């Protein structure tokens, strides 16, 4: 079974445990602790669940991958990885181990794993096995006269693993790129969820909060997890300029949420409009804390900015639920919080290139900072796909028009 362990520092790490003894499984424990612990908790959880599927399959077939690794019997391990790949491609749910390959007709579509999930499982197990090879094959012998043989053996196993993964990975149909919202859709949503709008779909106690969440994500492009990690001290005013400071608080011992939001990008400071700051300031003073007896605000034991009706830090599921009425309003089932990040990226690039006359490359560099990406990250091309496509079509249209004008000169 997979359980999340919370350290005294607040760090949360998903680990694989044995059902009979409730002890952590040794090799996944070492792998996560030594190489994966600084990844997002959700990423580690996916990796550990993939390893659980591999171990479940091996144990079901009477093979112990722990003993085989410690005995350095990697040929058997790779053979089981190959068979595991066939099994997992049958798309059976990994918690229903049947060790069967073939077309299985489930009672529910949830019985199946998607092609992307299958690739994720195979990739996570591959990374784990590569680590095992690196750690234990190298230790076969410390004698210098056998070092070349050991290194050749390790290189052969690595290449064999890569070939197996490449042979089994499934082709995934690319989803339509999330191009963000149109300006008309943004205006429609803003009017729809304004705290004083008659058709506002939210309870009165959460209208100001939800309006702020939508506008902060739209104006700054921050991720859902970054928004959930904001604290009251992160909203600042300096010399009549207003800012939101994004700080990595992963592993905060004062975060009471069962599933702590991660922090995937770089720390940064983003300037916001005075109007947005003013509403944020009012929210902190009058709406953040629920009222208790005699109408007094509840004293909270944390500093997180956005709270639920109990005063607890808001969770990711609450953000997702907030977007459910917006999906209906826009008639867009795939509308999600992350689409606001795409909208921000497209609008930011268009403003810099069209209004400020900045080159696209320079505009993408500025977007890298605000998006929290590294200086060489390709993410601006991905998130700004809509505007980049629009710009490419604009240049192509100009090229074609010039060609037609040259043709007319000879008529």
C-alpha positions in Angstrom: 0.0 0.0 0.0 1.0 3.6 -0.5 0.9 6.0 2.4 2.2 9.5 2.9 4.8 10.0 5.7 5.0 13.4 7.3 8.4 14.3 8.9 8.8 16.5 11.9 9.8 19.3 9.5 6.5 19.1 7.7 7.9 17.4 4.6 5.5 14.8 3.2 6.8 11.8 1.2 4.6 9.0 -0.2 6.1 5.6 0.4 5.3 2.0 -0.4 4.6 -0.2 2.6 4.1 -4.0 3.0 0.6 -5.0 4.0 1.6 -7.8 6.3 4.2 -5.9 8.4 3.4 -2.2 7.6 7.1 -1.6 7.0 8.3 0.4 4.1 9.6 -1.6 1.1 13.4 -1.1 1.1 14.4 -0.2 -2.4 11.6 2.2 -3.2 12.3 3.8 0.2 15.9 4.4 -0.7 15.1 5.6 -4.3 12.5 8.1 -3.1 14.7 9.3 -0.2 17.9 9.7 -2.2 16.7 10.8 -5.6 13.0 11.9 -5.5 12.2 13.6 -2.2 12.6 17.1 -3.6 10.1 16.5 -6.3 6.5 17.6 -5.9 4.5 15.2 -3.6 2.0 14.4 -6.3 4.9 13.4 -8.7 6.4 11.1 -6.0 3.0 9.6 -5.4 2.6 8.7 -9.1 6.1 7.2 -9.1 5.5 5.1 -6.0 2.1 3.9 -7.3 3.8 2.8 -10.5 6.4 0.9 -8.5 3.6 -0.7 -6.5 2.0 -1.9 -9.7 5.4 -3.5 -10.7 5.9 -5.1 -7.4 2.3 -6.4 -7.3 2.8 -8.0 -10.7 6.1 -9.6 -9.6 4.8 -10.9 -6.3 1.7 -12.2 -8.1 3.9 -14.3 -10.4 6.1 -15.5 -7.4 9.1 -13.3 -8.1 10.6 -11.0 -5.5 12.3 -7.9 -7.2 13.9 -6.9 -3.9 15.8 -10.1 -3.5 16.7 -10.2 -7.2 18.1 -6.7 -7.0 20.2 -7.4 -3.9 21.4 -10.6 -5.6 22.1 -8.6 -8.7 20.0 -10.8 -10.8 19.1 -8.1 -13.3 18.4 -10.4 -16.2 15.4 -11.7 -14.4 14.3 -8.2 -13.3 14.4 -7.0 -16.9 12.5 -10.0 -18.1 9.8 -9.2 -15.6 9.8 -5.6 -16.6 9.2 -6.7 -20.2 6.3 -8.9 -19.1 5.0 -6.2 -16.8 4.8 -3.9 -19.8 2.6 -6.3 -21.7 0.4 -6.7 -18.6 0.1 -3.0 -17.9 -0.7 -2.4 -21.5 -3.8 -4.5 -21.1 -4.9 -1.3 -19.2 -6.2 -3.0 -16.2 -6.4 -0.9 -13.1 -3.2 -1.5 -11.1 -5.0 -2.1 -7.8 -6.8 -5.1 -9.4 -4.0 -7.4 -10.1 -4.9 -10.2 -12.4 -1.6 -10.9 -14.2 -3.4 -11.3 -17.5 -2.6 -10.0 -20.9 -5.3 -9.5 -23.5 -8.5 -7.7 -24.1 -10.5 -7.4 -20.9 -14.0 -6.0 -20.9 -14.4 -4.0 -17.7 -17.7 -3.1 -16.0 -16.7 0.5 -16.0 -14.4 2.7 -18.2 -12.5 3.5 -15.0 -11.2 -0.1 -15.1 -8.8 1.0 -17.9 -5.7 3.0 -17.7 -5.2 5.6 -20.5 -2.3 5.4 -22.9 -0.7 8.3 -21.2 -1.0 6.7 -17.7 0.5 3.4 -19.1 3.5 5.4 -20.4 3.8 7.1 -17.0 3.9 3.8 -15.2 6.4 2.3 -17.5 8.6 5.5 -17.3 8.6 5.6 -13.5 9.5 1.9 -13.2 12.2 2.4 -15.8 13.7 5.3 -13.7 13.6 3.1 -10.6 15.3 0.2 -12.3 18.0 2.5 -13.8 18.7 3.7 -10.3 18.9 0.0 -9.1 21.4 -0.8 -11.8 23.5 2.2 -11.1 23.6 1.5 -7.4 24.1 -2.3 -7.3 25.9 -3.3 -10.6 28.7 -0.8 -9.8 29.2 -2.6 -6.5 29.6 -6.0 -8.1 33.4 -5.7 -7.6 35.8 -3.1 -6.4 38.7 -4.7 -8.0 40.3 -2.5 -10.6 40.9 -5.4 -13.0 37.2 -6.1 -13.2 36.0 -2.4 -13.4 35.8 -2.4 -17.2 33.7 -5.5 -17.2 31.4 -4.0 -14.6 31.0 -0.8 -16.6 30.2 -2.7 -19.8 27.7 -4.8 -18.0 26.0 -1.7 -16.6 26.0 0.0 -19.9 24.4 -3.0 -21.5 21.6 -3.2 -18.9 20.9 0.5 -19.4 20.6 0.2 -23.1 18.4 -2.9 -22.7 16.0 -1.0 -20.4 15.8 1.9 -22.8 15.0 -0.5 -25.7 12.3 -2.2 -23.7 10.7 1.1 -22.8 10.8 2.4 -26.4 9.3 -0.9 -27.6 6.4 -0.8 -25.2 5.6 2.9 -24.9 2.2 3.7 -26.5 1.5 6.4 -29.0 -0.6 9.1 -27.3 -3.0 11.3 -29.3 -2.1 14.9 -28.5 -4.9 16.9 -27.0 -5.8 20.2 -28.5 -3.6 22.8 -27.1 -5.2 25.0 -24.4 -5.3 28.3 -26.2 -6.8 30.3 -23.3 -9.9 32.4 -23.2 -11.0 35.0 -25.7 -11.4 38.7 -24.4 -15.1 38.4 -24.7 -15.1 35.2 -22.6 -13.0 36.9 -19.9 -15.4 39.9 -19.8 -18.4 37.4 -19.6 -16.9 35.5 -16.7 -15.9 38.7 -14.8 -19.4 40.0 -15.0 -20.9 36.7 -14.1 -18.9 36.2 -10.9 -18.7 39.8 -9.8 -19.6 39.8 -6.0 -22.7 42.1 -6.7 -23.9 40.3 -9.8 -27.5 39.0 -9.5 -26.7 35.7 -11.3 -23.5 35.0 -9.3 -23.6 31.2 -8.8 -21.6 31.2 -5.5 -22.8 31.5 -1.9 -22.5 35.1 -0.7 -19.7 34.2 1.8 -17.4 33.0 -1.0 -18.1 35.5 -3.8 -15.3 38.0 -3.0 -12.8 35.1 -2.5 -13.8 33.5 -5.8 -13.7 36.8 -7.7 -10.2 37.4 -6.3 -9.0 33.9 -7.2 -10.1 34.3 -10.8 -8.6 37.7 -11.3 -5.3 36.9 -9.5 -4.7 33.9 -11.7 -5.7 35.9 -14.8 -3.5 38.9 -14.0 -0.4 37.1 -12.8 -0.6 33.7 -14.5 0.3 31.8 -11.3 -0.5 28.2 -10.9 -3.3 26.8 -8.8 -0.8 25.3 -6.3 1.1 28.6 -6.0 -2.2 30.5 -5.3 -3.1 28.0 -2.6 0.3 28.5 -0.9 -0.1 32.3 -0.7 -0.1 33.8 2.8 -1.3 37.2 4.0 2.2 38.5 4.3 2.8 37.8 0.6 0.4 40.6 -0.4 2.6 43.8 -0.1 2.5 47.5 -0.9 5.9 49.3 -1.3 6.2 52.9 -2.3 2.6 52.9 -3.7 3.3 49.8 -5.8 1.5 46.6 -5.0 3.0 43.1 -5.3 2.3 39.4 -4.7 5.4 37.5 -3.5 5.6 33.8 -4.4 7.6 31.8 -1.9 8.3 28.0 -1.9 6.8 26.7 1.3 6.8 23.0 0.4 6.9 21.0 3.6 5.4 23.7 5.8 4.7 22.0 9.2 1.9 24.5 9.8 0.0 23.5 6.6 -2.9 21.3 7.9 -4.0 20.1 4.5 -3.9 16.4 3.8 -2.6 17.0 0.3 -0.2 19.8 0.5 0.0 21.9 -2.7 3.4 21.7 -4.5 5.6 24.5 -5.9 6.9 23.6 -9.3 8.3 26.9 -10.5 10.8 29.5 -9.3 10.2 32.0 -6.5 9.4 35.4 -7.8 7.6 38.8 -7.1 4.8 39.9 -9.4 3.4 43.4 -9.5 -0.4 43.7 -9.4 -2.8 46.6 -10.0 -3.8 48.9 -7.1 -7.5 47.9 -7.6 -6.7 44.2 -7.1 -4.6 45.0 -4.1 -7.4 47.1 -2.5 -9.9 44.2 -2.9 -7.3 41.8 -1.5 -6.8 44.1 1.5 -10.5 44.2 2.1 -10.8 40.4 1.8 -8.0 39.9 4.4 -9.8 42.3 6.8 -13.4 41.3 6.4 -13.9 38.0 4.5 -10.9 35.7 5.1 -12.0 34.6 8.6 -15.4 33.2 9.2 -17.5 34.7 12.0 -18.2 32.8 15.2 -20.4 33.7 18.2 -21.4 37.3 18.6 -20.3 38.0 15.1 -16.6 38.0 16.0 -14.1 36.7 13.4 -12.6 33.3 14.1 -9.0 33.2 15.2 -7.0 31.2 12.7 -4.0 29.0 13.4 -2.4 29.7 10.0 -1.5 32.6 7.7 -2.7 31.1 4.3 -4.6 33.7 2.3 -7.5 31.8 0.9 -9.8 29.8 3.3 -13.0 27.8 3.2 -16.1 28.4 5.3 -14.4 26.8 8.3 -11.4 29.0 8.1 -9.1 26.2 7.0 -6.7 26.7 4.1 -8.4 26.2 0.8 -7.7 22.9 -1.1 -7.3 22.1 -4.8 -10.6 20.4 -5.0 -12.4 23.6 -3.8 -10.7 25.5 -6.6 -11.8 22.9 -9.2 -15.3 23.0 -7.8 -15.3 26.8 -8.2 -14.8 26.4 -11.9 -17.7 24.0 -12.4 -20.3 26.7 -13.0 -17.9 28.5 -15.3 -17.7 25.4 -17.5 -21.5 25.5 -17.9 -21.5 29.3 -18.5 -18.8 29.0 -21.3 -20.2 25.7 -22.5 -16.6 24.4 -22.2 -16.2 21.1 -20.3 -12.4 21.3 -20.5 -12.2 24.8 -18.9 -9.9 24.6 -15.9 -7.8 26.9 -13.6 -4.7 26.2 -15.7 -6.4 27.7 -18.8 -6.1 31.1 -17.1 -2.3 30.7 -17.2 -2.5 30.1 -20.9 -4.7 33.2 -21.2 -2.2 35.3 -19.3 0.7 34.1 -21.4 -1.0 34.9 -24.7 -2.2 38.3 -23.6 1.2 39.2 -22.1 3.1 38.2 -25.3 0.6 40.1 -27.5 0.8 43.2 -25.4 4.6 43.3 -25.4 5.0 42.6 -29.2 2.0 44.6 -30.5 1.9 47.6 -28.1 5.4 47.8 -26.7 7.1 46.8 -30.0 9.3 44.3 -28.2 10.7 41.4 -30.2 9.0 38.0 -29.6 12.3 36.6 -28.2 12.6 39.4 -25.7 9.0 39.1 -24.8 9.4 35.4 -24.1 12.3 36.1 -21.8 10.1 38.4 -19.7 7.4 35.8 -19.7 9.9 33.2 -18.4 10.4 35.4 -15.3 6.7 36.0 -14.6 5.9 32.3 -15.3 8.6 31.1 -12.9 10.5 29.2 -15.6 14.3 28.9 -16.0 16.0 31.2 -18.5 16.2 28.5 -21.1 12.8 26.9 -20.6 10.7 26.3 -23.7 7.4 26.8 -21.8 6.7 30.3 -23.3 6.3 28.7 -26.7 3.9 26.1 -25.2 1.8 28.5 -23.1 1.9 31.3 -25.7 0.9 29.0 -28.5 -2.2 30.9 -29.4 -0.5 34.2 -30.0 2.6 32.6 -31.7 0.2 30.9 -34.1 -1.6 34.2 -34.7 1.7 36.0 -35.3 2.8 33.3 -37.7 -0.4 33.5 -39.7 -0.1 37.3 -39.8 3.4 37.1 -41.3 2.3 34.4 -43.7 -0.7 36.5 -44.9 1.6 39.4 -45.5 4.0 37.2 -47.5 1.2 35.9 -49.7 -0.3 39.3 -50.3 3.1 40.6 -51.4 3.4 37.7 -53.8 0.0 38.5 -55.3 0.9 42.1 -55.7 4.0 41.1 -57.7 1.8 39.0 -59.9 -0.6 41.9 -60.6 2.4 44.0 -61.8 2.8 41.7 -64.8 -0.9 41.7 -65.7 
